[in-house]
Amino acid sequence: MANDMDNEDPYICVGICMADPDSGYCLGCGRPPLESPDVVAEIVVPAPKPASNDPDDPE
């Protein structure tokens, strides 16, 4: 049977999850900043359609 202490998180969450702006460490439990992910989400903004001079166009 494995030792339960090996699986314990060394940073006990106290319910105050807020990063210090200078160090990045959690102000509640002292957890160090997370590694930045390799994949970053990007915002895609659709290009506006050119104006149409067609009177039958609903836009």
C-alpha distance matrix in Angstrom:
0.0 3.8 6.6 8.8 11.8 11.5 12.4 15.1 18.7 20.7 23.8 23.8 26.4 29.3 31.2 33.8 33.4 36.4 36.7 38.8 41.8 42.1 38.6 36.8 33.9 33.0 35.0 32.5 29.2 30.3 28.4 30.2 32.3 30.8 31.8 34.8 34.3 35.9 37.6 39.9 41.5 45.2 47.8 50.4 53.7 56.1 59.5 62.4 64.7 68.2 70.8 72.9 76.6 76.4 77.6 75.6 72.3 70.5 69.1
3.8 0.0 3.8 6.2 8.7 7.8 9.0 11.9 15.3 17.2 20.4 20.8 23.6 26.6 28.6 30.9 30.3 33.2 33.3 35.3 38.3 38.5 34.9 33.2 30.4 29.6 31.7 29.4 26.0 26.9 24.9 26.5 28.7 27.2 28.2 31.4 31.1 32.8 34.7 36.8 38.6 42.4 45.0 47.7 51.0 53.6 56.9 59.8 62.3 65.7 68.4 70.5 74.2 74.2 75.5 73.6 70.2 68.4 66.9
6.6 3.8 0.0 3.8 5.4 5.8 7.7 9.7 13.3 14.6 17.9 18.3 21.3 24.1 26.5 28.7 28.4 31.2 31.4 33.2 36.3 36.4 32.8 31.3 28.3 27.4 29.3 26.9 23.4 24.3 22.8 24.6 27.2 26.2 27.5 30.9 31.0 33.0 35.0 36.9 38.7 42.5 45.0 47.9 51.2 53.9 57.2 60.0 62.7 66.0 68.7 70.9 74.6 74.8 76.0 74.3 70.8 68.9 67.2
8.8 6.2 3.8 0.0 3.8 5.4 5.6 6.8 10.5 12.4 15.3 15.1 18.0 20.7 22.9 25.4 25.2 28.2 28.7 30.7 33.9 34.2 30.8 29.1 26.0 24.7 26.5 23.9 20.6 21.9 20.4 22.7 25.1 24.2 25.9 29.2 29.3 31.7 33.4 35.0 36.6 40.3 42.7 45.6 48.8 51.5 54.9 57.6 60.3 63.7 66.2 68.5 72.1 72.3 73.3 71.7 68.2 66.2 64.5
11.8 8.7 5.4 3.8 0.0 3.8 5.5 5.3 8.6 9.5 12.8 13.1 16.4 19.1 21.7 23.8 23.6 26.3 26.5 28.1 31.4 31.5 28.0 26.6 23.4 22.4 24.1 21.7 18.1 19.1 17.9 20.1 22.9 22.4 24.2 27.7 28.3 30.7 32.7 34.2 36.0 39.7 42.1 45.2 48.3 51.3 54.5 57.3 60.1 63.4 65.9 68.4 72.0 72.4 73.5 72.0 68.5 66.5 64.6
11.5 7.8 5.8 5.4 3.8 0.0 3.8 5.7 8.5 9.7 13.2 14.4 17.4 20.5 22.8 24.6 23.9 26.3 26.1 27.9 30.9 30.8 27.2 25.7 22.8 22.3 24.5 22.5 18.8 19.3 17.4 19.0 21.5 20.6 21.9 25.4 25.8 27.9 30.1 31.9 33.9 37.5 40.2 43.2 46.4 49.3 52.5 55.4 58.2 61.5 64.1 66.6 70.2 70.6 71.9 70.4 66.8 65.0 63.1
12.4 9.0 7.7 5.6 5.5 3.8 0.0 3.8 6.6 9.2 11.9 12.7 15.1 18.5 20.3 22.3 21.5 24.2 24.4 26.5 29.5 29.9 26.4 24.5 21.7 20.7 23.0 20.8 17.4 18.4 16.1 18.0 20.1 18.9 20.4 23.7 23.8 26.1 27.9 29.5 31.3 35.0 37.5 40.4 43.6 46.4 49.7 52.5 55.2 58.6 61.2 63.5 67.2 67.4 68.6 67.1 63.6 61.7 59.8
15.1 11.9 9.7 6.8 5.3 5.7 3.8 0.0 3.8 6.2 8.7 9.1 11.9 15.0 17.2 19.2 18.7 21.5 21.9 23.9 27.1 27.6 24.3 22.4 19.3 18.0 19.9 17.5 14.1 15.4 13.7 16.1 18.6 17.9 20.1 23.4 24.0 26.7 28.4 29.6 31.2 34.9 37.2 40.3 43.3 46.3 49.5 52.2 55.1 58.4 60.9 63.4 67.0 67.3 68.4 67.0 63.4 61.4 59.5
18.7 15.3 13.3 10.5 8.6 8.5 6.6 3.8 0.0 3.8 5.4 6.6 9.1 12.6 14.6 16.2 15.4 18.0 18.2 20.2 23.4 23.9 20.6 18.7 15.6 14.3 16.5 14.3 10.9 11.9 10.0 12.5 14.9 14.5 16.9 20.2 21.1 24.1 25.8 26.7 28.4 31.9 34.2 37.4 40.4 43.5 46.7 49.3 52.3 55.5 58.0 60.6 64.2 64.7 65.8 64.5 60.9 58.9 56.8
20.7 17.2 14.6 12.4 9.5 9.7 9.2 6.2 3.8 0.0 3.8 6.3 9.5 12.5 15.1 16.0 15.5 17.6 17.3 18.7 22.0 22.1 18.7 17.4 14.0 13.1 14.9 13.1 9.4 9.7 8.6 11.1 14.2 14.6 17.1 20.6 22.2 25.2 27.2 27.9 29.9 33.3 35.5 39.0 41.8 45.1 48.1 50.7 53.9 57.0 59.4 62.2 65.8 66.5 67.6 66.5 62.8 60.9 58.6
23.8 20.4 17.9 15.3 12.8 13.2 11.9 8.7 5.4 3.8 0.0 3.8 6.2 9.2 11.6 12.2 11.7 13.8 14.0 15.5 19.0 19.4 16.3 14.7 11.2 9.7 11.4 9.4 5.7 6.7 5.9 9.2 12.1 13.0 16.1 19.3 21.0 24.3 26.1 26.3 28.0 31.2 33.2 36.8 39.4 42.8 45.7 48.3 51.5 54.5 56.9 59.7 63.2 63.9 65.0 64.0 60.3 58.3 55.9
23.8 20.8 18.3 15.1 13.1 14.4 12.7 9.1 6.6 6.3 3.8 0.0 3.8 6.4 9.2 10.7 11.2 14.0 15.1 16.9 20.5 21.4 18.7 16.9 13.4 11.0 11.8 8.8 5.9 8.7 8.6 12.4 14.9 15.6 19.0 21.8 23.4 26.8 28.1 28.2 29.4 32.7 34.4 37.9 40.3 43.6 46.7 49.0 52.2 55.4 57.5 60.3 63.7 64.4 65.2 64.1 60.5 58.3 56.0
26.4 23.6 21.3 18.0 16.4 17.4 15.1 11.9 9.1 9.5 6.2 3.8 0.0 3.8 5.6 7.4 7.9 11.2 12.9 15.2 18.7 20.2 18.0 15.7 12.7 9.5 10.2 6.9 5.4 8.9 8.7 12.5 14.2 14.9 18.5 20.8 22.3 25.9 26.8 26.4 27.3 30.4 31.8 35.3 37.6 40.8 43.9 46.1 49.3 52.5 54.5 57.2 60.6 61.2 61.9 60.9 57.3 55.0 52.8
29.3 26.6 24.1 20.7 19.1 20.5 18.5 15.0 12.6 12.5 9.2 6.4 3.8 0.0 3.8 5.7 8.0 10.9 13.4 15.3 18.8 20.6 18.8 16.9 13.9 10.4 9.7 5.9 6.3 10.1 11.1 14.8 16.4 17.7 21.4 23.5 25.1 28.8 29.5 28.8 29.4 32.3 33.3 36.8 38.8 42.2 45.2 47.1 50.4 53.5 55.3 58.1 61.4 62.0 62.5 61.6 58.1 55.6 53.4
31.2 28.6 26.5 22.9 21.7 22.8 20.3 17.2 14.6 15.1 11.6 9.2 5.6 3.8 0.0 3.8 6.0 9.3 12.5 14.9 18.1 20.4 19.1 16.7 14.3 10.6 10.2 6.9 8.4 11.8 12.3 15.6 16.4 17.3 21.0 22.6 24.0 27.7 27.9 26.9 27.1 29.8 30.5 34.0 35.8 39.1 42.2 43.9 47.2 50.3 52.0 54.7 58.0 58.6 59.0 58.1 54.6 52.0 49.8
33.8 30.9 28.7 25.4 23.8 24.6 22.3 19.2 16.2 16.0 12.2 10.7 7.4 5.7 3.8 0.0 3.8 6.1 9.4 11.5 14.6 17.0 16.1 13.9 11.9 8.1 7.0 4.7 7.6 10.2 11.3 14.1 14.6 16.2 19.9 21.3 23.1 26.9 27.2 25.8 26.1 28.6 29.3 32.9 34.6 38.0 40.8 42.6 46.0 48.9 50.6 53.5 56.7 57.6 58.1 57.4 53.9 51.4 48.9
33.4 30.3 28.4 25.2 23.6 23.9 21.5 18.7 15.4 15.5 11.7 11.2 7.9 8.0 6.0 3.8 0.0 3.8 6.8 9.8 12.5 15.2 14.1 11.3 9.7 6.1 6.8 5.8 7.8 9.5 9.5 11.7 11.5 12.8 16.5 17.6 19.4 23.1 23.4 22.0 22.5 25.0 25.9 29.5 31.4 34.9 37.7 39.7 43.0 46.0 47.9 50.8 54.1 55.0 55.6 54.9 51.3 49.0 46.5
36.4 33.2 31.2 28.2 26.3 26.3 24.2 21.5 18.0 17.6 13.8 14.0 11.2 10.9 9.3 6.1 3.8 0.0 3.8 6.5 9.0 11.9 11.4 8.8 8.2 5.4 5.6 6.8 9.3 9.8 10.2 11.5 10.7 12.7 16.1 16.8 19.1 22.8 23.1 21.4 21.9 24.1 24.9 28.6 30.2 33.8 36.5 38.4 41.9 44.7 46.5 49.6 52.8 54.0 54.7 54.2 50.6 48.4 45.7
36.7 33.3 31.4 28.7 26.5 26.1 24.4 21.9 18.2 17.3 14.0 15.1 12.9 13.4 12.5 9.4 6.8 3.8 0.0 3.8 6.0 8.6 7.9 5.1 5.4 4.4 5.9 8.5 10.0 9.0 9.0 9.1 7.9 10.5 13.6 14.3 17.1 20.7 21.4 19.7 20.9 22.9 24.1 27.9 29.7 33.4 35.8 38.0 41.5 44.2 46.2 49.4 52.7 54.0 55.0 54.6 50.9 48.9 46.1
38.8 35.3 33.2 30.7 28.1 27.9 26.5 23.9 20.2 18.7 15.5 16.9 15.2 15.3 14.9 11.5 9.8 6.5 3.8 0.0 3.8 5.5 5.6 4.8 5.4 6.1 5.9 9.6 11.2 9.4 10.5 10.0 9.4 12.7 15.4 16.3 19.5 22.8 23.9 22.1 23.5 25.3 26.4 30.2 31.8 35.6 37.8 39.9 43.5 46.0 48.0 51.3 54.5 56.0 57.0 56.9 53.2 51.2 48.3
41.8 38.3 36.3 33.9 31.4 30.9 29.5 27.1 23.4 22.0 19.0 20.5 18.7 18.8 18.1 14.6 12.5 9.0 6.0 3.8 0.0 3.8 6.0 5.7 8.2 9.5 9.7 13.3 14.9 13.0 13.6 12.3 10.7 13.7 15.8 15.8 19.1 22.1 23.0 20.9 22.2 23.5 24.5 28.2 29.7 33.4 35.3 37.4 41.1 43.4 45.4 48.8 51.9 53.6 54.7 54.8 51.0 49.3 46.1
42.1 38.5 36.4 34.2 31.5 30.8 29.9 27.6 23.9 22.1 19.4 21.4 20.2 20.6 20.4 17.0 15.2 11.9 8.6 5.5 3.8 0.0 3.8 6.0 8.3 10.8 11.0 14.8 15.8 13.1 13.9 12.0 11.1 14.4 16.0 16.5 20.1 22.8 24.3 22.5 24.3 25.6 26.9 30.6 32.1 35.9 37.6 39.9 43.6 45.7 47.8 51.3 54.4 56.3 57.5 57.6 53.9 52.3 49.1
38.6 34.9 32.8 30.8 28.0 27.2 26.4 24.3 20.6 18.7 16.3 18.7 18.0 18.8 19.1 16.1 14.1 11.4 7.9 5.6 6.0 3.8 0.0 3.8 5.4 8.7 9.8 13.3 13.5 10.3 10.8 8.5 8.1 11.7 13.4 14.6 18.3 21.1 22.9 21.7 23.8 25.6 27.4 31.0 33.0 36.8 38.7 41.2 44.8 47.1 49.4 52.8 56.0 57.7 59.0 58.9 55.2 53.6 50.5
36.8 33.2 31.3 29.1 26.6 25.7 24.5 22.4 18.7 17.4 14.7 16.9 15.7 16.9 16.7 13.9 11.3 8.8 5.1 4.8 5.7 6.0 3.8 0.0 3.8 6.6 8.7 11.7 12.0 9.4 8.9 6.9 5.3 8.7 10.9 11.9 15.4 18.6 20.1 18.7 20.7 22.7 24.5 28.2 30.3 34.0 36.2 38.7 42.3 44.7 47.1 50.3 53.7 55.1 56.4 56.2 52.4 50.7 47.8
33.9 30.4 28.3 26.0 23.4 22.8 21.7 19.3 15.6 14.0 11.2 13.4 12.7 13.9 14.3 11.9 9.7 8.2 5.4 5.4 8.2 8.3 5.4 3.8 0.0 3.8 6.3 8.8 8.4 5.6 5.6 4.6 5.3 8.9 11.8 13.8 17.0 20.4 22.0 21.1 23.0 25.4 27.2 30.9 33.2 36.8 39.2 41.7 45.2 47.8 50.1 53.3 56.7 58.0 59.2 58.8 55.0 53.2 50.4
33.0 29.6 27.4 24.7 22.4 22.3 20.7 18.0 14.3 13.1 9.7 11.0 9.5 10.4 10.6 8.1 6.1 5.4 4.4 6.1 9.5 10.8 8.7 6.6 3.8 0.0 3.8 5.4 5.8 4.7 5.2 6.6 7.4 10.1 13.6 15.4 18.1 21.7 23.0 21.9 23.3 25.8 27.3 31.1 33.2 36.8 39.4 41.7 45.2 47.9 50.1 53.2 56.5 57.7 58.6 58.1 54.4 52.4 49.7
35.0 31.7 29.3 26.5 24.1 24.5 23.0 19.9 16.5 14.9 11.4 11.8 10.2 9.7 10.2 7.0 6.8 5.6 5.9 5.9 9.7 11.0 9.8 8.7 6.3 3.8 0.0 3.8 6.1 5.8 8.1 9.9 10.9 13.8 17.3 19.0 21.7 25.3 26.4 25.1 26.3 28.6 29.7 33.5 35.3 39.0 41.5 43.5 47.1 49.8 51.7 54.9 58.1 59.3 60.1 59.7 56.1 53.9 51.2
32.5 29.4 26.9 23.9 21.7 22.5 20.8 17.5 14.3 13.1 9.4 8.8 6.9 5.9 6.9 4.7 5.8 6.8 8.5 9.6 13.3 14.8 13.3 11.7 8.8 5.4 3.8 0.0 3.8 6.0 8.2 11.1 12.6 14.8 18.5 20.5 22.8 26.5 27.5 26.4 27.4 29.9 31.0 34.8 36.7 40.2 42.9 44.9 48.4 51.3 53.2 56.2 59.4 60.5 61.1 60.5 56.9 54.6 52.1
29.2 26.0 23.4 20.6 18.1 18.8 17.4 14.1 10.9 9.4 5.7 5.9 5.4 6.3 8.4 7.6 7.8 9.3 10.0 11.2 14.9 15.8 13.5 12.0 8.4 5.8 6.1 3.8 0.0 3.8 5.6 9.1 11.5 13.5 17.1 19.6 21.8 25.4 26.8 26.2 27.6 30.4 32.0 35.6 37.9 41.4 44.2 46.4 49.8 52.8 54.8 57.8 61.2 62.1 63.0 62.2 58.6 56.4 53.9
30.3 26.9 24.3 21.9 19.1 19.3 18.4 15.4 11.9 9.7 6.7 8.7 8.9 10.1 11.8 10.2 9.5 9.8 9.0 9.4 13.0 13.1 10.3 9.4 5.6 4.7 5.8 6.0 3.8 0.0 3.8 6.3 9.1 11.8 15.1 17.8 20.5 23.9 25.6 25.1 26.9 29.7 31.4 35.1 37.4 41.0 43.7 46.1 49.5 52.3 54.5 57.6 61.0 62.1 63.1 62.5 58.8 56.8 54.2
28.4 24.9 22.8 20.4 17.9 17.4 16.1 13.7 10.0 8.6 5.9 8.6 8.7 11.1 12.3 11.3 9.5 10.2 9.0 10.5 13.6 13.9 10.8 8.9 5.6 5.2 8.1 8.2 5.6 3.8 0.0 3.8 6.6 8.5 11.8 14.7 17.1 20.5 22.3 22.1 24.0 27.0 29.0 32.7 35.2 38.7 41.5 44.0 47.4 50.3 52.6 55.6 59.1 60.1 61.3 60.5 56.8 54.9 52.3
30.2 26.5 24.6 22.7 20.1 19.0 18.0 16.1 12.5 11.1 9.2 12.4 12.5 14.8 15.6 14.1 11.7 11.5 9.1 10.0 12.3 12.0 8.5 6.9 4.6 6.6 9.9 11.1 9.1 6.3 3.8 0.0 3.8 6.4 9.1 12.1 15.0 18.2 20.3 20.2 22.5 25.3 27.6 31.2 33.8 37.4 39.9 42.7 46.0 48.8 51.3 54.4 57.9 59.0 60.4 59.7 56.0 54.3 51.6
32.3 28.7 27.2 25.1 22.9 21.5 20.1 18.6 14.9 14.2 12.1 14.9 14.2 16.4 16.4 14.6 11.5 10.7 7.9 9.4 10.7 11.1 8.1 5.3 5.3 7.4 10.9 12.6 11.5 9.1 6.6 3.8 0.0 3.8 6.5 8.8 11.9 15.2 17.1 16.6 18.9 21.6 23.9 27.5 30.1 33.7 36.2 38.9 42.3 45.0 47.6 50.6 54.1 55.3 56.7 56.2 52.4 50.8 48.0
30.8 27.2 26.2 24.2 22.4 20.6 18.9 17.9 14.5 14.6 13.0 15.6 14.9 17.7 17.3 16.2 12.8 12.7 10.5 12.7 13.7 14.4 11.7 8.7 8.9 10.1 13.8 14.8 13.5 11.8 8.5 6.4 3.8 0.0 3.8 6.3 8.7 12.1 14.0 14.0 16.4 19.5 22.0 25.5 28.4 31.8 34.5 37.4 40.6 43.4 46.1 49.0 52.6 53.6 55.1 54.3 50.5 49.0 46.4
31.8 28.2 27.5 25.9 24.2 21.9 20.4 20.1 16.9 17.1 16.1 19.0 18.5 21.4 21.0 19.9 16.5 16.1 13.6 15.4 15.8 16.0 13.4 10.9 11.8 13.6 17.3 18.5 17.1 15.1 11.8 9.1 6.5 3.8 0.0 3.8 6.3 9.1 11.7 12.3 15.3 18.2 21.2 24.5 27.6 30.9 33.4 36.5 39.6 42.4 45.3 48.2 51.8 52.8 54.6 53.8 50.0 48.8 46.1
34.8 31.4 30.9 29.2 27.7 25.4 23.7 23.4 20.2 20.6 19.3 21.8 20.8 23.5 22.6 21.3 17.6 16.8 14.3 16.3 15.8 16.5 14.6 11.9 13.8 15.4 19.0 20.5 19.6 17.8 14.7 12.1 8.8 6.3 3.8 0.0 3.8 6.6 8.7 8.8 11.9 14.6 17.7 20.9 24.0 27.3 29.7 32.9 36.0 38.7 41.6 44.5 48.1 49.2 51.0 50.4 46.6 45.4 42.7
34.3 31.1 31.0 29.3 28.3 25.8 23.8 24.0 21.1 22.2 21.0 23.4 22.3 25.1 24.0 23.1 19.4 19.1 17.1 19.5 19.1 20.1 18.3 15.4 17.0 18.1 21.7 22.8 21.8 20.5 17.1 15.0 11.9 8.7 6.3 3.8 0.0 3.8 5.4 6.6 9.8 12.9 16.2 19.1 22.5 25.5 28.1 31.4 34.3 37.1 40.1 42.8 46.5 47.4 49.3 48.4 44.6 43.5 41.0
35.9 32.8 33.0 31.7 30.7 27.9 26.1 26.7 24.1 25.2 24.3 26.8 25.9 28.8 27.7 26.9 23.1 22.8 20.7 22.8 22.1 22.8 21.1 18.6 20.4 21.7 25.3 26.5 25.4 23.9 20.5 18.2 15.2 12.1 9.1 6.6 3.8 0.0 3.8 6.5 10.0 12.6 16.3 18.6 22.2 24.9 27.3 30.8 33.5 36.2 39.4 42.0 45.7 46.6 48.7 47.8 44.0 43.3 40.8
37.6 34.7 35.0 33.4 32.7 30.1 27.9 28.4 25.8 27.2 26.1 28.1 26.8 29.5 27.9 27.2 23.4 23.1 21.4 23.9 23.0 24.3 22.9 20.1 22.0 23.0 26.4 27.5 26.8 25.6 22.3 20.3 17.1 14.0 11.7 8.7 5.4 3.8 0.0 3.8 6.6 9.3 13.0 15.2 18.8 21.4 24.0 27.4 30.0 32.9 36.1 38.6 42.3 43.1 45.1 44.1 40.4 39.6 37.2
39.9 36.8 36.9 35.0 34.2 31.9 29.5 29.6 26.7 27.9 26.3 28.2 26.4 28.8 26.9 25.8 22.0 21.4 19.7 22.1 20.9 22.5 21.7 18.7 21.1 21.9 25.1 26.4 26.2 25.1 22.1 20.2 16.6 14.0 12.3 8.8 6.6 6.5 3.8 0.0 3.8 6.4 9.9 12.6 16.0 19.0 21.5 24.9 27.7 30.6 33.6 36.3 40.0 40.9 42.8 42.0 38.2 37.3 34.7
41.5 38.6 38.7 36.6 36.0 33.9 31.3 31.2 28.4 29.9 28.0 29.4 27.3 29.4 27.1 26.1 22.5 21.9 20.9 23.5 22.2 24.3 23.8 20.7 23.0 23.3 26.3 27.4 27.6 26.9 24.0 22.5 18.9 16.4 15.3 11.9 9.8 10.0 6.6 3.8 0.0 3.8 6.8 9.5 12.9 15.9 18.8 21.9 24.7 27.8 30.7 33.3 37.0 37.8 39.5 38.6 34.9 33.8 31.3
45.2 42.4 42.5 40.3 39.7 37.5 35.0 34.9 31.9 33.3 31.2 32.7 30.4 32.3 29.8 28.6 25.0 24.1 22.9 25.3 23.5 25.6 25.6 22.7 25.4 25.8 28.6 29.9 30.4 29.7 27.0 25.3 21.6 19.5 18.2 14.6 12.9 12.6 9.3 6.4 3.8 0.0 3.8 6.3 9.7 12.7 15.3 18.5 21.4 24.3 27.3 30.0 33.7 34.6 36.5 35.8 32.0 31.2 28.5
47.8 45.0 45.0 42.7 42.1 40.2 37.5 37.2 34.2 35.5 33.2 34.4 31.8 33.3 30.5 29.3 25.9 24.9 24.1 26.4 24.5 26.9 27.4 24.5 27.2 27.3 29.7 31.0 32.0 31.4 29.0 27.6 23.9 22.0 21.2 17.7 16.2 16.3 13.0 9.9 6.8 3.8 0.0 3.8 6.4 9.8 12.6 15.4 18.5 21.5 24.2 27.0 30.6 31.6 33.3 32.7 28.9 27.9 25.1
50.4 47.7 47.9 45.6 45.2 43.2 40.4 40.3 37.4 39.0 36.8 37.9 35.3 36.8 34.0 32.9 29.5 28.6 27.9 30.2 28.2 30.6 31.0 28.2 30.9 31.1 33.5 34.8 35.6 35.1 32.7 31.2 27.5 25.5 24.5 20.9 19.1 18.6 15.2 12.6 9.5 6.3 3.8 0.0 3.8 6.4 9.3 12.4 15.2 18.3 21.2 23.8 27.5 28.4 30.2 29.6 25.8 25.0 22.3
53.7 51.0 51.2 48.8 48.3 46.4 43.6 43.3 40.4 41.8 39.4 40.3 37.6 38.8 35.8 34.6 31.4 30.2 29.7 31.8 29.7 32.1 33.0 30.3 33.2 33.2 35.3 36.7 37.9 37.4 35.2 33.8 30.1 28.4 27.6 24.0 22.5 22.2 18.8 16.0 12.9 9.7 6.4 3.8 0.0 3.8 6.4 9.0 12.2 15.2 17.8 20.6 24.2 25.3 27.1 26.7 22.8 22.0 19.1
56.1 53.6 53.9 51.5 51.3 49.3 46.4 46.3 43.5 45.1 42.8 43.6 40.8 42.2 39.1 38.0 34.9 33.8 33.4 35.6 33.4 35.9 36.8 34.0 36.8 36.8 39.0 40.2 41.4 41.0 38.7 37.4 33.7 31.8 30.9 27.3 25.5 24.9 21.4 19.0 15.9 12.7 9.8 6.4 3.8 0.0 3.8 6.4 8.9 12.2 14.9 17.4 21.1 21.9 23.9 23.3 19.5 19.0 16.2
59.5 56.9 57.2 54.9 54.5 52.5 49.7 49.5 46.7 48.1 45.7 46.7 43.9 45.2 42.2 40.8 37.7 36.5 35.8 37.8 35.3 37.6 38.7 36.2 39.2 39.4 41.5 42.9 44.2 43.7 41.5 39.9 36.2 34.5 33.4 29.7 28.1 27.3 24.0 21.5 18.8 15.3 12.6 9.3 6.4 3.8 0.0 3.8 6.4 9.0 12.1 14.9 18.5 19.8 22.0 22.0 18.2 18.3 15.3
62.4 59.8 60.0 57.6 57.3 55.4 52.5 52.2 49.3 50.7 48.3 49.0 46.1 47.1 43.9 42.6 39.7 38.4 38.0 39.9 37.4 39.9 41.2 38.7 41.7 41.7 43.5 44.9 46.4 46.1 44.0 42.7 38.9 37.4 36.5 32.9 31.4 30.8 27.4 24.9 21.9 18.5 15.4 12.4 9.0 6.4 3.8 0.0 3.8 6.4 8.8 11.7 15.3 16.7 18.7 18.8 15.1 15.1 11.8
64.7 62.3 62.7 60.3 60.1 58.2 55.2 55.1 52.3 53.9 51.5 52.2 49.3 50.4 47.2 46.0 43.0 41.9 41.5 43.5 41.1 43.6 44.8 42.3 45.2 45.2 47.1 48.4 49.8 49.5 47.4 46.0 42.3 40.6 39.6 36.0 34.3 33.5 30.0 27.7 24.7 21.4 18.5 15.2 12.2 8.9 6.4 3.8 0.0 3.8 6.4 8.6 12.3 13.4 15.7 15.7 12.1 12.8 9.9
68.2 65.7 66.0 63.7 63.4 61.5 58.6 58.4 55.5 57.0 54.5 55.4 52.5 53.5 50.3 48.9 46.0 44.7 44.2 46.0 43.4 45.7 47.1 44.7 47.8 47.9 49.8 51.3 52.8 52.3 50.3 48.8 45.0 43.4 42.4 38.7 37.1 36.2 32.9 30.6 27.8 24.3 21.5 18.3 15.2 12.2 9.0 6.4 3.8 0.0 3.8 6.4 9.7 11.7 14.4 15.2 12.0 13.4 10.7
70.8 68.4 68.7 66.2 65.9 64.1 61.2 60.9 58.0 59.4 56.9 57.5 54.5 55.3 52.0 50.6 47.9 46.5 46.2 48.0 45.4 47.8 49.4 47.1 50.1 50.1 51.7 53.2 54.8 54.5 52.6 51.3 47.6 46.1 45.3 41.6 40.1 39.4 36.1 33.6 30.7 27.3 24.2 21.2 17.8 14.9 12.1 8.8 6.4 3.8 0.0 3.8 6.7 9.0 11.2 12.7 9.8 11.3 8.5
72.9 70.5 70.9 68.5 68.4 66.6 63.5 63.4 60.6 62.2 59.7 60.3 57.2 58.1 54.7 53.5 50.8 49.6 49.4 51.3 48.8 51.3 52.8 50.3 53.3 53.2 54.9 56.2 57.8 57.6 55.6 54.4 50.6 49.0 48.2 44.5 42.8 42.0 38.6 36.3 33.3 30.0 27.0 23.8 20.6 17.4 14.9 11.7 8.6 6.4 3.8 0.0 3.8 5.4 8.2 9.5 7.2 9.8 8.2
76.6 74.2 74.6 72.1 72.0 70.2 67.2 67.0 64.2 65.8 63.2 63.7 60.6 61.4 58.0 56.7 54.1 52.8 52.7 54.5 51.9 54.4 56.0 53.7 56.7 56.5 58.1 59.4 61.2 61.0 59.1 57.9 54.1 52.6 51.8 48.1 46.5 45.7 42.3 40.0 37.0 33.7 30.6 27.5 24.2 21.1 18.5 15.3 12.3 9.7 6.7 3.8 0.0 3.8 6.3 8.9 8.0 10.9 10.1
76.4 74.2 74.8 72.3 72.4 70.6 67.4 67.3 64.7 66.5 63.9 64.4 61.2 62.0 58.6 57.6 55.0 54.0 54.0 56.0 53.6 56.3 57.7 55.1 58.0 57.7 59.3 60.5 62.1 62.1 60.1 59.0 55.3 53.6 52.8 49.2 47.4 46.6 43.1 40.9 37.8 34.6 31.6 28.4 25.3 21.9 19.8 16.7 13.4 11.7 9.0 5.4 3.8 0.0 3.9 5.4 5.5 9.0 9.5
77.6 75.5 76.0 73.3 73.5 71.9 68.6 68.4 65.8 67.6 65.0 65.2 61.9 62.5 59.0 58.1 55.6 54.7 55.0 57.0 54.7 57.5 59.0 56.4 59.2 58.6 60.1 61.1 63.0 63.1 61.3 60.4 56.7 55.1 54.6 51.0 49.3 48.7 45.1 42.8 39.5 36.5 33.3 30.2 27.1 23.9 22.0 18.7 15.7 14.4 11.2 8.2 6.3 3.9 0.0 3.8 5.5 7.9 9.2
75.6 73.6 74.3 71.7 72.0 70.4 67.1 67.0 64.5 66.5 64.0 64.1 60.9 61.6 58.1 57.4 54.9 54.2 54.6 56.9 54.8 57.6 58.9 56.2 58.8 58.1 59.7 60.5 62.2 62.5 60.5 59.7 56.2 54.3 53.8 50.4 48.4 47.8 44.1 42.0 38.6 35.8 32.7 29.6 26.7 23.3 22.0 18.8 15.7 15.2 12.7 9.5 8.9 5.4 3.8 0.0 3.8 6.2 8.8
72.3 70.2 70.8 68.2 68.5 66.8 63.6 63.4 60.9 62.8 60.3 60.5 57.3 58.1 54.6 53.9 51.3 50.6 50.9 53.2 51.0 53.9 55.2 52.4 55.0 54.4 56.1 56.9 58.6 58.8 56.8 56.0 52.4 50.5 50.0 46.6 44.6 44.0 40.4 38.2 34.9 32.0 28.9 25.8 22.8 19.5 18.2 15.1 12.1 12.0 9.8 7.2 8.0 5.5 5.5 3.8 0.0 3.9 5.6
70.5 68.4 68.9 66.2 66.5 65.0 61.7 61.4 58.9 60.9 58.3 58.3 55.0 55.6 52.0 51.4 49.0 48.4 48.9 51.2 49.3 52.3 53.6 50.7 53.2 52.4 53.9 54.6 56.4 56.8 54.9 54.3 50.8 49.0 48.8 45.4 43.5 43.3 39.6 37.3 33.8 31.2 27.9 25.0 22.0 19.0 18.3 15.1 12.8 13.4 11.3 9.8 10.9 9.0 7.9 6.2 3.9 0.0 3.8
69.1 66.9 67.2 64.5 64.6 63.1 59.8 59.5 56.8 58.6 55.9 56.0 52.8 53.4 49.8 48.9 46.5 45.7 46.1 48.3 46.1 49.1 50.5 47.8 50.4 49.7 51.2 52.1 53.9 54.2 52.3 51.6 48.0 46.4 46.1 42.7 41.0 40.8 37.2 34.7 31.3 28.5 25.1 22.3 19.1 16.2 15.3 11.8 9.9 10.7 8.5 8.2 10.1 9.5 9.2 8.8 5.6 3.8 0.0
